[in-house]
Amino acid sequence: MENPIKKFTPEKKLFLSLSLYYAAKELKTESIKKFHPELTEKEIIEKVKRIFLYARS
């Protein structure tokens, strides 16, 4: 079975990867808001920024 992503244009691959990245950031932001309601919006943004800056796969 061939991977259909191999047939995508580079632009389509970039669009999909950026979509996944921003969706992951949004989910992480909402998760932090839920589990840390005491944090301000600025603190949440900084926390998410740090998490994604130091993320490893």
VODREN-168487 format. One record per residue: residue number from 1; x, y, z of N, C-alpha, C, CB in turn; residue in one letter. Coordinates in Angstrom, 1 decimal. Glycine has a CB too. Example, Ala and Ser with C-alpha at 12.3 -4.5 7.8 and 13.67 -1.06 7.14 Angstrom:
BEGIN
k = 1; n_X = 13.2; n_Y = -5.7; n_Z = 7.8; ca_X = 12.3; ca_Y = -4.5; ca_Z = 7.8; c_X = 13.2; c_Y = -3.3; c_Z = 7.8; cb_X = 11.3; cb_Y = -4.5; cb_Z = 9.0; r = A
k = 2; n_X = 12.8; n_Y = -2.2; n_Z = 7.1; ca_X = 13.7; ca_Y = -1.1; ca_Z = 7.1; c_X = 12.9; c_Y = 0.0; c_Z = 7.9; cb_X = 14.1; cb_Y = -0.6; cb_Z = 5.7; r = S
This chain:
BEGIN
k = 1; n_X = 0.8; n_Y = -1.2; n_Z = 0.0; ca_X = 0.0; ca_Y = 0.0; ca_Z = 0.0; c_X = 0.9; c_Y = 1.2; c_Z = 0.0; cb_X = -1.0; cb_Y = 0.0; cb_Z = 1.2; r = M
k = 2; n_X = 0.7; n_Y = 2.1; n_Z = -1.0; ca_X = 1.5; ca_Y = 3.3; ca_Z = -1.1; c_X = 1.0; c_Y = 4.4; c_Z = -0.3; cb_X = 1.6; cb_Y = 3.7; cb_Z = -2.6; r = E
k = 3; n_X = 1.9; n_Y = 5.2; n_Z = 0.3; ca_X = 1.6; ca_Y = 6.3; ca_Z = 1.1; c_X = 1.1; c_Y = 7.5; c_Z = 0.2; cb_X = 2.8; cb_Y = 6.8; cb_Z = 2.0; r = N
k = 4; n_X = -0.2; n_Y = 7.9; n_Z = 0.4; ca_X = -0.7; ca_Y = 9.0; ca_Z = -0.4; c_X = -0.1; c_Y = 10.3; c_Z = -0.2; cb_X = -2.2; cb_Y = 9.1; cb_Z = -0.2; r = P
k = 5; n_X = 0.6; n_Y = 10.5; n_Z = 0.9; ca_X = 1.2; ca_Y = 11.8; ca_Z = 1.2; c_X = 2.4; c_Y = 12.0; c_Z = 0.3; cb_X = 1.7; cb_Y = 11.8; cb_Z = 2.7; r = I
k = 6; n_X = 3.0; n_Y = 10.9; n_Z = -0.2; ca_X = 4.2; ca_Y = 11.0; ca_Z = -1.1; c_X = 3.8; c_Y = 11.7; c_Z = -2.4; cb_X = 4.7; cb_Y = 9.7; cb_Z = -1.4; r = K
k = 7; n_X = 2.5; n_Y = 11.7; n_Z = -2.8; ca_X = 2.0; ca_Y = 12.3; ca_Z = -4.0; c_X = 1.6; c_Y = 13.8; c_Z = -3.8; cb_X = 0.8; cb_Y = 11.5; cb_Z = -4.5; r = K
k = 8; n_X = 1.6; n_Y = 14.3; n_Z = -2.6; ca_X = 1.3; ca_Y = 15.7; ca_Z = -2.3; c_X = 2.4; c_Y = 16.6; c_Z = -2.8; cb_X = 1.0; cb_Y = 15.9; cb_Z = -0.9; r = F
k = 9; n_X = 2.0; n_Y = 17.8; n_Z = -3.2; ca_X = 3.0; ca_Y = 18.8; ca_Z = -3.6; c_X = 3.7; c_Y = 19.3; c_Z = -2.3; cb_X = 2.3; cb_Y = 20.0; cb_Z = -4.4; r = T
k = 10; n_X = 4.9; n_Y = 19.8; n_Z = -2.5; ca_X = 5.6; ca_Y = 20.4; ca_Z = -1.3; c_X = 4.7; c_Y = 21.4; c_Z = -0.6; cb_X = 6.9; cb_Y = 21.0; cb_Z = -1.7; r = P
k = 11; n_X = 4.0; n_Y = 22.2; n_Z = -1.3; ca_X = 3.1; ca_Y = 23.2; ca_Z = -0.7; c_X = 2.0; c_Y = 22.6; c_Z = 0.1; cb_X = 2.5; cb_Y = 24.1; cb_Z = -1.8; r = E
k = 12; n_X = 1.4; n_Y = 21.5; n_Z = -0.4; ca_X = 0.4; ca_Y = 20.8; ca_Z = 0.4; c_X = 0.9; c_Y = 20.2; c_Z = 1.6; cb_X = -0.3; cb_Y = 19.7; cb_Z = -0.5; r = K
k = 13; n_X = 2.1; n_Y = 19.6; n_Z = 1.6; ca_X = 2.8; ca_Y = 19.0; ca_Z = 2.7; c_X = 3.1; c_Y = 20.1; c_Z = 3.8; cb_X = 4.1; cb_Y = 18.3; cb_Z = 2.3; r = K
k = 14; n_X = 3.5; n_Y = 21.3; n_Z = 3.3; ca_X = 3.8; ca_Y = 22.4; ca_Z = 4.3; c_X = 2.5; c_Y = 22.8; c_Z = 4.9; cb_X = 4.5; cb_Y = 23.5; cb_Z = 3.5; r = L
k = 15; n_X = 1.5; n_Y = 23.0; n_Z = 4.1; ca_X = 0.2; ca_Y = 23.4; ca_Z = 4.7; c_X = -0.3; c_Y = 22.5; c_Z = 5.7; cb_X = -0.8; cb_Y = 23.6; cb_Z = 3.5; r = F
k = 16; n_X = -0.2; n_Y = 21.2; n_Z = 5.4; ca_X = -0.7; ca_Y = 20.2; ca_Z = 6.4; c_X = 0.1; c_Y = 20.1; c_Z = 7.7; cb_X = -0.7; cb_Y = 18.8; cb_Z = 5.7; r = L
k = 17; n_X = 1.4; n_Y = 20.3; n_Z = 7.5; ca_X = 2.3; ca_Y = 20.3; ca_Z = 8.7; c_X = 2.1; c_Y = 21.5; c_Z = 9.6; cb_X = 3.8; cb_Y = 20.2; cb_Z = 8.3; r = S
k = 18; n_X = 1.9; n_Y = 22.6; n_Z = 9.0; ca_X = 1.6; ca_Y = 23.9; ca_Z = 9.7; c_X = 0.2; c_Y = 23.8; c_Z = 10.4; cb_X = 1.6; cb_Y = 25.1; cb_Z = 8.8; r = L
k = 19; n_X = -0.8; n_Y = 23.2; n_Z = 9.7; ca_X = -2.1; ca_Y = 23.0; ca_Z = 10.3; c_X = -2.0; c_Y = 22.1; c_Z = 11.5; cb_X = -3.1; cb_Y = 22.4; cb_Z = 9.2; r = S
k = 20; n_X = -1.3; n_Y = 21.0; n_Z = 11.4; ca_X = -1.1; ca_Y = 20.1; ca_Z = 12.6; c_X = -0.4; c_Y = 20.9; c_Z = 13.7; cb_X = -0.3; cb_Y = 18.9; cb_Z = 12.2; r = L
k = 21; n_X = 0.6; n_Y = 21.6; n_Z = 13.4; ca_X = 1.4; ca_Y = 22.4; ca_Z = 14.4; c_X = 0.5; c_Y = 23.4; c_Z = 15.2; cb_X = 2.5; cb_Y = 23.2; cb_Z = 13.8; r = Y
k = 22; n_X = -0.3; n_Y = 24.1; n_Z = 14.5; ca_X = -1.2; ca_Y = 25.1; ca_Z = 15.1; c_X = -2.3; c_Y = 24.5; c_Z = 15.9; cb_X = -1.7; cb_Y = 26.1; cb_Z = 14.1; r = Y
k = 23; n_X = -2.8; n_Y = 23.4; n_Z = 15.4; ca_X = -3.8; ca_Y = 22.6; ca_Z = 16.1; c_X = -3.3; c_Y = 22.1; c_Z = 17.4; cb_X = -4.4; cb_Y = 21.5; cb_Z = 15.2; r = A
k = 24; n_X = -2.1; n_Y = 21.6; n_Z = 17.4; ca_X = -1.4; ca_Y = 21.1; ca_Z = 18.6; c_X = -1.2; c_Y = 22.2; c_Z = 19.6; cb_X = -0.1; cb_Y = 20.4; cb_Z = 18.2; r = A
k = 25; n_X = -0.8; n_Y = 23.3; n_Z = 19.1; ca_X = -0.6; ca_Y = 24.5; ca_Z = 20.1; c_X = -1.9; c_Y = 24.9; c_Z = 20.7; cb_X = 0.0; cb_Y = 25.7; cb_Z = 19.3; r = K
k = 26; n_X = -3.0; n_Y = 24.9; n_Z = 19.9; ca_X = -4.3; ca_Y = 25.3; ca_Z = 20.4; c_X = -4.8; c_Y = 24.3; c_Z = 21.4; cb_X = -5.3; cb_Y = 25.4; cb_Z = 19.2; r = E
k = 27; n_X = -4.6; n_Y = 23.0; n_Z = 21.2; ca_X = -5.0; ca_Y = 22.0; ca_Z = 22.1; c_X = -4.2; c_Y = 22.1; c_Z = 23.4; cb_X = -4.8; cb_Y = 20.6; cb_Z = 21.5; r = L
k = 28; n_X = -2.9; n_Y = 22.3; n_Z = 23.3; ca_X = -2.1; ca_Y = 22.5; ca_Z = 24.5; c_X = -2.5; c_Y = 23.7; c_Z = 25.3; cb_X = -0.6; cb_Y = 22.6; cb_Z = 24.1; r = K
k = 29; n_X = -2.8; n_Y = 24.8; n_Z = 24.6; ca_X = -3.3; ca_Y = 26.0; ca_Z = 25.3; c_X = -4.5; c_Y = 25.7; c_Z = 26.1; cb_X = -3.5; cb_Y = 27.2; cb_Z = 24.3; r = T
k = 30; n_X = -5.5; n_Y = 25.1; n_Z = 25.5; ca_X = -6.8; ca_Y = 24.8; ca_Z = 26.1; c_X = -6.6; c_Y = 23.8; c_Z = 27.3; cb_X = -7.8; cb_Y = 24.2; cb_Z = 25.1; r = E
k = 31; n_X = -5.7; n_Y = 22.9; n_Z = 27.1; ca_X = -5.4; ca_Y = 22.0; ca_Z = 28.2; c_X = -4.8; c_Y = 22.7; c_Z = 29.4; cb_X = -4.4; cb_Y = 20.9; cb_Z = 27.7; r = S
k = 32; n_X = -3.8; n_Y = 23.6; n_Z = 29.2; ca_X = -3.2; ca_Y = 24.3; ca_Z = 30.3; c_X = -4.3; c_Y = 25.2; c_Z = 31.0; cb_X = -2.1; cb_Y = 25.2; cb_Z = 29.7; r = I
k = 33; n_X = -5.1; n_Y = 25.8; n_Z = 30.2; ca_X = -6.2; ca_Y = 26.7; ca_Z = 30.8; c_X = -7.1; c_Y = 25.8; c_Z = 31.7; cb_X = -7.1; cb_Y = 27.3; cb_Z = 29.7; r = K
k = 34; n_X = -7.4; n_Y = 24.6; n_Z = 31.3; ca_X = -8.3; ca_Y = 23.7; ca_Z = 32.1; c_X = -7.6; c_Y = 23.3; c_Z = 33.4; cb_X = -8.7; cb_Y = 22.5; cb_Z = 31.2; r = K
k = 35; n_X = -6.3; n_Y = 22.9; n_Z = 33.3; ca_X = -5.7; ca_Y = 22.4; ca_Z = 34.4; c_X = -5.0; c_Y = 23.4; c_Z = 35.3; cb_X = -4.6; cb_Y = 21.4; cb_Z = 34.0; r = F
k = 36; n_X = -4.8; n_Y = 24.6; n_Z = 34.8; ca_X = -4.2; ca_Y = 25.7; ca_Z = 35.6; c_X = -5.0; c_Y = 27.0; c_Z = 35.4; cb_X = -2.7; cb_Y = 25.9; cb_Z = 35.1; r = H
k = 37; n_X = -6.2; n_Y = 27.0; n_Z = 36.0; ca_X = -7.1; ca_Y = 28.2; ca_Z = 35.8; c_X = -6.5; c_Y = 29.4; c_Z = 36.5; cb_X = -8.5; cb_Y = 27.9; cb_Z = 36.3; r = P
k = 38; n_X = -5.6; n_Y = 29.2; n_Z = 37.4; ca_X = -5.0; ca_Y = 30.4; ca_Z = 38.1; c_X = -4.0; c_Y = 31.2; c_Z = 37.2; cb_X = -4.3; cb_Y = 29.9; cb_Z = 39.3; r = E
k = 39; n_X = -3.6; n_Y = 30.7; n_Z = 36.1; ca_X = -2.6; ca_Y = 31.4; ca_Z = 35.3; c_X = -3.3; c_Y = 32.5; c_Z = 34.4; cb_X = -1.9; cb_Y = 30.4; cb_Z = 34.3; r = L
k = 40; n_X = -2.6; n_Y = 33.5; n_Z = 34.2; ca_X = -3.1; ca_Y = 34.6; ca_Z = 33.4; c_X = -2.9; c_Y = 34.2; c_Z = 31.9; cb_X = -2.4; cb_Y = 36.0; cb_Z = 33.7; r = T
k = 41; n_X = -3.5; n_Y = 34.9; n_Z = 31.0; ca_X = -3.4; ca_Y = 34.6; ca_Z = 29.6; c_X = -1.9; c_Y = 34.7; c_Z = 29.1; cb_X = -4.3; cb_Y = 35.6; cb_Z = 28.7; r = E
k = 42; n_X = -1.2; n_Y = 35.7; n_Z = 29.6; ca_X = 0.2; ca_Y = 35.9; ca_Z = 29.3; c_X = 1.0; c_Y = 34.7; c_Z = 29.8; cb_X = 0.7; cb_Y = 37.2; cb_Z = 29.9; r = K
k = 43; n_X = 0.8; n_Y = 34.3; n_Z = 31.0; ca_X = 1.5; ca_Y = 33.1; ca_Z = 31.5; c_X = 1.2; c_Y = 31.8; c_Z = 30.7; cb_X = 1.1; cb_Y = 32.9; cb_Z = 33.0; r = E
k = 44; n_X = 0.0; n_Y = 31.7; n_Z = 30.3; ca_X = -0.3; ca_Y = 30.5; ca_Z = 29.5; c_X = 0.4; c_Y = 30.6; c_Z = 28.2; cb_X = -1.9; cb_Y = 30.4; cb_Z = 29.3; r = I
k = 45; n_X = 0.4; n_Y = 31.7; n_Z = 27.5; ca_X = 1.1; ca_Y = 31.9; ca_Z = 26.2; c_X = 2.6; c_Y = 31.6; c_Z = 26.4; cb_X = 0.9; cb_Y = 33.3; cb_Z = 25.7; r = I
k = 46; n_X = 3.2; n_Y = 32.1; n_Z = 27.5; ca_X = 4.6; ca_Y = 31.8; ca_Z = 27.7; c_X = 4.9; c_Y = 30.3; c_Z = 28.0; cb_X = 5.1; cb_Y = 32.7; cb_Z = 28.9; r = E
k = 47; n_X = 4.0; n_Y = 29.7; n_Z = 28.7; ca_X = 4.2; ca_Y = 28.3; ca_Z = 29.0; c_X = 4.1; c_Y = 27.4; c_Z = 27.8; cb_X = 3.1; cb_Y = 27.8; cb_Z = 30.0; r = K
k = 48; n_X = 3.1; n_Y = 27.7; n_Z = 26.9; ca_X = 3.0; ca_Y = 27.0; ca_Z = 25.6; c_X = 4.2; c_Y = 27.3; c_Z = 24.8; cb_X = 1.7; cb_Y = 27.4; cb_Z = 24.9; r = V
k = 49; n_X = 4.7; n_Y = 28.5; n_Z = 24.7; ca_X = 5.8; ca_Y = 28.8; ca_Z = 23.9; c_X = 7.0; c_Y = 28.0; c_Z = 24.4; cb_X = 6.2; cb_Y = 30.3; cb_Z = 24.0; r = K
k = 50; n_X = 7.2; n_Y = 27.9; n_Z = 25.7; ca_X = 8.4; ca_Y = 27.1; ca_Z = 26.3; c_X = 8.2; c_Y = 25.6; c_Z = 25.9; cb_X = 8.5; cb_Y = 27.3; cb_Z = 27.8; r = R
k = 51; n_X = 7.0; n_Y = 25.1; n_Z = 26.1; ca_X = 6.7; ca_Y = 23.7; ca_Z = 25.8; c_X = 7.1; c_Y = 23.4; c_Z = 24.3; cb_X = 5.3; cb_Y = 23.3; cb_Z = 26.1; r = I
k = 52; n_X = 6.7; n_Y = 24.2; n_Z = 23.4; ca_X = 7.0; ca_Y = 23.9; ca_Z = 22.0; c_X = 8.4; c_Y = 24.2; c_Z = 21.6; cb_X = 6.0; cb_Y = 24.7; cb_Z = 21.1; r = F
k = 53; n_X = 9.0; n_Y = 25.2; n_Z = 22.3; ca_X = 10.4; ca_Y = 25.5; ca_Z = 22.0; c_X = 11.3; c_Y = 24.3; c_Z = 22.4; cb_X = 10.8; cb_Y = 26.7; cb_Z = 22.8; r = L
k = 54; n_X = 11.0; n_Y = 23.6; n_Z = 23.5; ca_X = 11.9; ca_Y = 22.6; ca_Z = 24.0; c_X = 11.3; c_Y = 21.2; c_Z = 23.7; cb_X = 12.1; cb_Y = 22.7; cb_Z = 25.5; r = Y
k = 55; n_X = 10.3; n_Y = 21.1; n_Z = 22.9; ca_X = 9.7; ca_Y = 19.8; ca_Z = 22.6; c_X = 10.7; c_Y = 18.9; c_Z = 21.8; cb_X = 8.4; cb_Y = 19.9; cb_Z = 21.8; r = A
k = 56; n_X = 10.6; n_Y = 17.6; n_Z = 22.1; ca_X = 11.5; ca_Y = 16.6; ca_Z = 21.3; c_X = 10.6; c_Y = 15.5; c_Z = 20.8; cb_X = 12.6; cb_Y = 16.1; cb_Z = 22.3; r = R
k = 57; n_X = 11.0; n_Y = 14.9; n_Z = 19.8; ca_X = 10.3; ca_Y = 13.8; ca_Z = 19.2; c_X = 11.0; c_Y = 12.5; c_Z = 19.4; cb_X = 10.0; cb_Y = 14.0; cb_Z = 17.8; r = S
